[in-house]
């Protein structure tokens, strides 16, 4: 793994942690809205 890959991996981990924290704070209706939005954009496949 080169230095550039390591920087990208660290940035990705930071973004995932930030998103996880934000999602934990959402109410059920907000989570459902996010879920359906992500499905409609193809980010989640059921």
N, C-alpha and C positions, 0 to 999 in steps of 0.2 A: 504494500500500500504506500503510495507516495504522499507527499505533504498536502497536495491539492485534494486528494481523496479524503484525507483525515479532516481537513477543514470543512469539506462538504458534509461528512458524517457528523461532525460536531454541530454544525448549523442545523442539520436535519433533526438531530436529537433535541436541540433547543426548541425548535419549532413544534415538535411533537409534544414536549412537556408543556409548552405554552397553550397549545390547543387542548390538551387533556385537562389542564387546570380550568380553562374557560368553559369547557363542556360540562365539567362537574358542577358548575355554578348555575347552569340553565334549568329552568322549570320544565316540566313535562311537555307542555304545549310548544315551548321553544325547541326542545329536543326533537319532537315530532316534525316540526317545520323544517329543521335542519336535515333530518333523516330523509324526508320526501324530496327536498331540494337536491340532496346528494344522489339519491336514486335517479331523479329526472336528468341529472347531468352525467350519469354513468359512473360516478365515483364509488357507488355501492351497488353490488349485484346480488340479488336474492335468488 
